[in-house]
């Protein structure tokens, strides 16, 4: 039974050695030319203007969560669209199920829009 896991173990060992070897080669063979500008902290291409531990506005997190939700919607939509033709008689039920899924997401989007979660002042 354990001999079935040997290819997986071998794959993990080779992947680990390849990853560590690549990192080690970068450190050993890479150029080292530090200067003040490379070692200085930066924020989006300009000098940092506040402490790194400053508090973010909650709207930033809300927009990030909304992006993740609608990004996952697309992740569910692509496989469904690929297999839709192959479903045969169940194609109608698949269309209804995806319609309900999209309706729930649209209702959530409209709710967030009406609450003003997408407005940035």
C-alpha positions in Angstrom: 0.0 0.0 0.0 2.8 2.4 0.8 4.4 1.8 -2.5 1.5 3.6 -4.2 2.6 6.8 -2.4 6.2 6.6 -3.7 5.6 8.6 -6.9 4.0 11.4 -4.9 6.8 11.4 -2.4 9.3 11.5 -5.2 7.4 14.4 -6.9 7.4 16.4 -3.6 11.1 15.8 -3.0 12.0 16.9 -6.6 9.8 20.0 -6.3 11.3 20.9 -3.0 14.8 20.5 -4.3 14.0 22.5 -7.4 12.5 25.3 -5.4 15.3 25.5 -2.9 17.9 25.1 -5.7 16.4 28.0 -7.7 16.4 30.3 -4.6 20.0 29.3 -3.7 21.2 29.9 -7.2 19.7 33.3 -7.2 21.4 34.2 -3.9 24.7 32.8 -4.9 24.9 34.0 -8.6 22.8 37.2 -8.4 24.5 40.6 -8.3 24.8 42.5 -5.1 24.9 46.2 -5.6 22.9 47.8 -2.7 22.6 51.6 -2.5 20.6 54.0 -0.5 17.8 54.3 -3.0 17.3 50.5 -3.3 17.3 50.1 0.5 14.9 52.9 1.2 11.2 52.1 1.9 8.7 53.2 -0.8 5.0 53.2 -1.2 3.6 52.9 -4.7 6.6 54.6 -6.2 6.9 57.6 -3.8 8.3 58.2 -0.4 6.3 56.7 2.6 4.3 59.5 4.2 3.0 57.7 7.3 3.7 54.9 9.6 3.4 51.4 8.1 1.0 50.4 10.9 -1.6 53.0 10.1 -5.2 52.0 10.1 -7.0 51.5 6.8 -10.5 52.7 6.1 -13.1 49.9 6.3 -14.2 50.8 2.8 -11.0 49.5 1.4 -11.7 46.0 2.9 -15.3 46.2 1.7 -14.3 46.9 -1.9 -11.7 44.1 -1.6 -14.3 41.6 -0.4 -16.7 42.7 -3.1 -14.0 42.1 -5.7 -13.3 38.6 -4.4 -17.0 37.8 -4.4 -17.5 38.8 -8.0 -14.2 37.3 -9.1 -15.5 34.0 -7.7 -18.7 34.5 -9.7 -16.6 34.4 -12.9 -14.7 31.4 -11.6 -18.0 29.5 -11.3 -19.3 30.8 -14.6 -16.6 29.5 -16.9 -16.8 25.8 -16.1 -20.5 26.0 -16.2 -20.4 27.6 -19.7 -17.9 24.9 -20.9 -20.1 21.9 -19.9 -23.5 23.5 -20.8 -23.6 22.0 -24.3 -22.8 18.5 -23.0 -25.6 18.3 -20.4 -28.3 17.3 -22.9 -31.7 17.1 -21.2 -30.4 18.7 -18.0 -29.4 21.9 -19.9 -32.7 23.6 -19.0 -32.2 22.9 -15.3 -28.6 24.1 -15.5 -29.8 27.4 -17.0 -32.3 27.8 -14.2 -29.7 27.0 -11.5 -27.2 29.5 -13.0 -30.0 32.1 -13.3 -30.8 31.7 -9.6 -27.1 32.0 -8.8 -26.6 35.2 -10.8 -29.9 36.6 -9.4 -28.6 36.2 -5.9 -25.3 37.9 -6.8 -27.1 40.7 -8.6 -29.4 41.3 -5.6 -26.3 41.4 -3.3 -24.6 43.9 -5.7 -27.7 46.1 -5.8 -27.9 46.0 -2.0 -24.3 47.1 -1.7 -24.8 49.8 -4.3 -27.9 51.2 -2.5 -26.0 51.2 0.9 -23.2 53.3 -0.7 -20.5 50.7 -0.2 -19.1 51.4 -3.6 -18.8 55.2 -3.2 -15.4 56.5 -2.2 -15.2 60.0 -0.8 
